[in-house]
Amino acid sequence: MAKLYFKYGVMGSSKTAQALITKFNYEERGMKVWLIKPQIDSRDGEGIIKSRIGLSSKAYVLHFKENVYDTYKELSEPVDVIIVDECQFMSEDQVNQLSMIVIDYKIPVLCFGLRTDFRTKMFPGSKRLLEIADSITEIKTICSCGKKATVNVRMDENGKIITEGEQILIGGNDRYTPMCYQCFIEGQKNQSKNNFKFLE
């Protein structure tokens, strides 16, 4: 039975690698994959998905206001599965459209991405996936303290935790590090001395 899957994890949890391995597994069995990445994710170049361990593949670039359901109907050949990397950058409407592809065409859609941003707030695409996905799985990694990492911490060039700014800032290990929530809070306390307050 086809499902809408949401596989989420913090930065550095091998989400992209798992997406590309999943693509390989389908193709190894002679199945056709439609690999998608949102337009805003330009880190590795136009139409390229690349993992930290060196796996890469060409991908269809989904524009922010594009109707993914309509685009699917216009594909030149049928596909057996849709895989989306960096799905947090999709709009809520696009997540709804993917769910309708699952329902109407009976093919699985696997979405890989972040749950929350550097302020621990949900991305719109991730929020909608948490609301309607048939299957939700956490891809785990660890904080430097050894606990499970749950926060995508944005850092400046001096290693200071940043808690203000635009929600989207494309970057990798140079900009972000995974932390547990306790280390995230304690890091802010150490930086702010006695002026710490929870993010609103």
N, C-alpha and C positions, 0 to 999 in steps of 0.2 A: 504494500500500500504506500503510495506517494505521500510524503510529508514535507512540511516546511521546517527546516532545522536551523537553530541558532547555536553556534559554537563560539563562545566568547572567552576572552582571557585578557590579561594585562599585556602591555608592551613586553616583548621578549619571551612570550610563552609559546612560541612556535606556531602561531595561528596560520601564517602564510605558508610555512613549510607543510603543515597538515593539509591545507587547501590544495597545494600542488601535488602532494603525495596522493590525495584522494582523486585528483584529476588523472594522474598516472594509472592508478588502479582501475578506473573505469575504462580508460583507453586501452589498457593491456588486455581487457576482455572484449575489445572491438566495439566499445560503446562510444557514442558521440557526446562530447562535453561542450557546453557553452560557458566559458570562463569570463567573468565580468569584474570590472573594478570601477568605482565611481570616479568621475572626472577630476575631482579635487585632489585625489591621491596621485600627485605627479612626482613623487620622490624618486622613482626608478626610471622615469622617462615616460613618454606618451605610449600607452597601450602595453606596458610591461609590468608584470608582477614578479618580484624578486624577494626571496627569503634571506635571512641573515646567514644561513649556512650555504648559500650559493645556488639554490634551485631557482629557476626562472621560467617564465612562459609568456607568450603574447596573450593579451586579453582584450575583450571588447570594452571600450570606454563608454560608460553610462553617464550621460549628461544629467545635471541635477533636476531639470524639469521634464526629462524624457519619460514617456509612458512605456515602461519596460514590457507590459503586457502587449501593447501594440507592436513593439519592436520584435518581440518573440514571434508573433503571428506572421511577420514578414521575413523570417529567416529563410534562407534558400534551401535548407534541408532540415529535417527534424532532428532533435537532440534527445538524448536519454536522461540527461541530468543538467541542472544549472548550478554552478558554483560561483559564489560572490565573495570576493576578498574585500576587506575594509568596509564591511556592510554598514557600520555606524554612520557613514557619510551619506547613505541613502535617505530620501525623505520618507515620511510616514506613508504617503501615497504610493511610493514605489514598493514599499514592503507589502502594502495591501495588494498591489498588482501582482507581485510574486506569489502571494498566497492564492490568488485567483488562477494563476497558471497551474499551481499544484492541483487545485480543485477541478478546473475545466479540462486539463490535458493529462492529468494523472502522472506527472513526472516529479521526482524529488528536486527540491531546491535547498542547497546547503549554503548557509551564510556564516562567514567567519569574520569576527571583528571585536572591537572593544565594547564593553558595557558602559563605562563612564569616562569622563574627561579628567583633566588634571586637577579639577576642583571637586571631584567625586560626584559630578552631576551627569545624568544620563544624556547620551546623544539621542536625537529624535528617532533615528532609524533603529537603534538598539532598544529604545523604550517600546516601540511598536512591536518589535520582534519578541520581546519579553511578554507582551500582552497576547500575541496570537500564534506564536510558533507552536508546532505540534511536539517538538522535541528541543529541549534546552540543555546544553552541556557546557560545563566550565572546563577550559583548558588551563591547567594549573602550572604555576612556576613559583619560585621562592624569592623572598626578600633576602638581603644580605645577612639578616639576623637568623635566617633559617626557617622562619614562619612562612605560611602561604602569602604570597603577594596579592593584593587586591586593589592597589592604587597605582595609576599611571602618573608618576610624579614628574612634573616639568622642572628642569633645572636651568640656571643661568650658566654663563661661562666659568663662574667661580664655584660651581657646585651648590649654590644656594637654591632652596626650594622656592618656586614661584607659585603664587596663588591668585594672581590677577592677570587679566589679559583676555584676548579673543579665545573662544572655545577651540578653534581649529588652528593649529600651528604644525605643519608637516615636519616631521623629523624622526630620527632614529635614536641610537644610543648616545648621540651627541646632545640630545635635548631631553630625553626621558629615561627614567629608571623605574623598575618595578619595586614597590615597597609594600609591607603590611601596613594596616591602618595605624597601628601603634607607633611604628617608626616615622610615619608621615606626620602624626601629631607631635611626637617628641622632637622631630627635626624642626618643626615650626616654632615650638616653645623655645628651643635653644637659640634660634635666630632672633626671636622677638623679645627675648628676656622676659619681662613681666607684662608685655602687651599682647599676649596671645588671645585670640578669640576664634571661635569656630566659624567656618565659612558659611555664608548665608546663601 
